[in-house]
Amino acid sequence: MTTTAVRPRRPFPLGRLLAWLGLSLIILISLFPIFIVLKTALTSNKALFTEAAALWPSQPTLVNFQRVLGLLSTEQAQAAGGSGSAVNFLSALKNSVLFTGLIVLGQTFFSALAAYAFARLKFPGRDAIFTLFLIAMMIPGIVLFIPNFITVKNLGGLNTLPGMVAPFILMTPFAVFFLRQFFLSLPRETEEAAFLDGAGPFTIFWRITLPMSQGPLATLAILTTIGMWNEFFWPFLIAKDESAYTLPVALQVFKSQTPQGVPDWTGLMAGTFVTAVPVFILLIILGRRVVESLAFSGTK
């Protein structure tokens, strides 16, 4: 007669349960403003203040999204309680994609070049220059807006895409520091073998280092995309015509058009939610890679 051994019962993981409860609470607190944005966007303008304390509108409607995207006429939008204004969404979306895409490509490439030079090449003053890069991380970006604006204006870059991307398209201190930490962890043997085969520094960088660094490069691209997609102040200074507006600037102009005296909060929340959707999708798809690469670079 065989007897089956009874496995000892594991103790209840109270610490893990508390950790999950705390994490869930943080997630709820972080997502609550987004929920309020969506709830306001689905609320009619007439019921905005009467149902302000409700967790969900009694009669959800998509009319605010239709108004913001210009799918309704001015008379229909005003009849729905809006200001009658609309966002030229397709034009602003195109400008945001071009503005963000050019900066992401430029910053990723030039930052990788500078980071590889600091990590692998030996030249006089390398450590001192890298220290200056780290010090530059402490300078508030707002300090540079006035000299950048004067320079772009003197070069005739106002209301143009090159004028908007010029201050951001090159390397940033954080990007150089982030990629340098990863390049220092790469094995030198592969690069030395390529050097013995006659490859130069740029060939090694292009054909060996970059393919081995796809994770950190993708992470840097994602972080830059989020920052530039939400950039408001600089495009607001440079873009004067509606044809040059990015999405954040277009939303600000939409908010300021208040012929009825009150901001169109429901329409503004609808436009804000539509603008944030691409970033949500990007984070859902690639969010884990960002966290893993940041944790990796911080431990090296």
N, C-alpha and C positions, 0 to 999 in steps of 0.2 A: 504493500500500500504506500503510495507516494503522497507526500504532503507538500503543498505549495507554500513557499516562504512568504510571509506577510511583510511587505516593504514598510519600513517605518514612515510615518506620516511627517511630511516636512512642516516645520513651524510656519505659522502665518506671517508672510512678509509685510509687516506693518510699515517698515521704513519705505519699501517700494510703493506701497499703496499711498502713503503720504506724499511721496515724490510725484506720483501720477496725478494725484488730486491737485497739488500745487501747480504742476505744469498745465493741467486742464484749466485751472483758474486763470493763469497768465494768458493762455490762448483765448479764452472767452473775453478777457479784458481787452486784449489786442484787437479782436475782431468786432467788438461792440461798436466802435465808431463806423466801421464799414457797414454794419447792419443798419445803423441809423441812417446812413447815406442812402442805402437801398430802400429802406422803409419810407423815407421822405420822397424819394424819386417815384415811388408807386402810389403816393397820396395825391389826391386832387388838390388844386390850389385852394378851393373853398373849404376843404376839410382839414387843411394843414394845422390850424390852431385849435380847432374843436377836438381833434383827435391827437393832440400833441403827446398826451400821456399814455396813449395806447401802444402796445408792443407791435401791432400790425394794423394796417389800414383796414377798415371794414369793407371798403370797395376798392381793391387795388386796380390801378389803371396804368396803361402804357402811353397815355396821351402826352406826358411830360417828355418821354424819349422822342416821340414823334415831333413835338414842338422844337426841341433842341436840334434835331437832325434836319429840320426844315421840311418835314413831310406834310406839314399843315400850312394852309395859307395864313396870312397875317390876321384876317378876320376870325378864322377858326381858332387860332392860338389865343387871341384876346378873349374870345368867348369862353375858352377853357380856363380863363383866369390868369393867363400869362401876360408878358409885356409885349408880345408880338414880335420880338427879336429872335434870331436863330443863329446858330454857329455854323459857319461854312466848314462842316466837319471834314469833308474829303480834302479840301485844300490844307486845313490845319494838320490833318493826319499825314498828308504827304510831306509837309514841312518838318513835322516832328520825326518822321522816319528818316528823312535825309539828314537832318541835324544830328540825330542820335547815331545813325549808322556811320556817318563820316567820322565823328568823334571816337566812336568805339574802335573802328579800324585803325585810326591814327594813333590813339593812345595805346592800344594793345601792341602795335608794331614798334613804335618808337620807345615805349617803356621797356619792351623786351630787349631791344638793342642796348639801351643804357644799362639795364640790369645785368645783361651778359658781360658787358664791359667791366662793370664793377665786380662781378663775381669771378671772372676768368682772366681778363687781361691785366697786365702790369704796366702802369705808366706813372710818371711823377705826379704826386698830389692826389692819387686816387682816393685814399682814405679821407683826406681833407674835403674833397669835393663831395664825397658821399655823406660826410657829416653835415655839410651845408644843405644837402637834400633833406636830411632828417630835420634840420632846423626849419626848413621851409614848410614842413608839415604843421608847424605851430603858428604860421601866419594866417590870419583870417582871410578868406577869399574876398570878402567885401572890400578890403583895403586896396585890392588890385583893380577894382572896377573902373575907377576914375582914370588912371593912366591908360588902361586898355581902351576905354571909350575914346579918349583923346586920340590915341594912335589909330584906331579903326576909322574915326571920323576924318582924320587928316589923309588917310589912304583911300577915302571914298568908299568905305565899306558899309555905310549905314543902309539899312533896309535891303541887305543882300545876304545870301546864305554864306559866302566866304567870311563876311564880317561877323556872323554869328558863331561860326565854328572856330575862328582863328585863335581865340585865347585858350581853347580846350583841346585842340587836336594833337598837340605834342604831349610829351610825357608829364606825369604827375609824381610827386614824391612818394605817395603811398603806393602807386603802381610799381615804381622802381624798387622800393623796399620789398614789396610783396613778392615780386618775381626773383629778385636777387636771393632771397631766402631759399627759394626752391632750386635755383641754379646751383647754389653752393652744395646742395645735397646730392646732385647728380654725380655718378661715378666718372672720374677723370679718365679711366682706362679707355673707354670708347672714343673719347675725343683725342687722346694721345695716339691711338691706333690710326685714326683718320688723318692726324697730322703727319704721321710717318708715311702714309700713303700719298702725301703731297697736297692734302686739302688745306686751304687757308682758313683764317679765323671766321670769315663770313660764311664760307661753305660749311664749316662745322656747325656754326650757329643755325643756318637755314635748313640743312639736311639732317642734322642729328639732334641738336638741342631743342629746336621747336617741336619736332614730332614727339619727343619724349616729354614735352611740357603741355600737352593738350588740356589736361585738367586745370592747372592754374591759369592758363590763358583763357579758357572758357569761363572760369570764375571771375577773372578780371573783367572780361567782356560783359558778363551779366551785371556785375556791380556798377560798371560804367553806364550800362544801358539804363538801369534804374535811376541813377543820378541825373543823367542827361535828359531822360524822358520827362522827369519832373522839374527840370530847370526852368525857372520863370524869369528871374530878375534881368539876366543878360539879354535873352531874346526880347524882353519887354522894352529894354533900352534901345535896341538896334532896330527892331521891326516897327515901322511906322504905318505901313499899309496893311490892309487885311490879307493881301496875297502872300505876305511874309509871316503871318502869325503862326506860331506853334500852338499845340492844344492848350497848354496852361495859359498862354496869353489870350487865346480866343475865349477861354472860360472867364477870364478877368474882364474882358470887354463885354461879354454877355451879361455878367453881373452888374456892370456899371450902366447898362442900358435899362433904365427904370423910369419910363414915361409915366407910370402910375404912382410913382413915389416910393414904392416898396420893392426891394430886391426880389427877383423871381427865384425864391429858394428852391421850389420843387424842380424847376427847370435846371437850376444850377447843380443840384444834387444828381439829376439824371445825366447831365454832361460829365460831371465828375466821375460817376460810376463807369460810364462808357470809356472815359479816358484811362481809368485804372485797370480795365479788363486785360489789356495786353501784358501788363506787368504781373497781374495775378497768374495768368497762364504761364508766363516765363518762370515764375517762382515755383509753381506747382510741378513743372516738368524738371527743372534743373536746380531746385532749392537745396537738395541734399548735397550736390556737388559743391555748392558754395560753402556750406558748413564744413564739409570734409577738408577742402583745400585751405580754408582759413585756419582750422585746427592744426593741419599739418604744418603750415608755414609758421604758426606760432610756437611750435615745439622744437623747431630746428635752430 
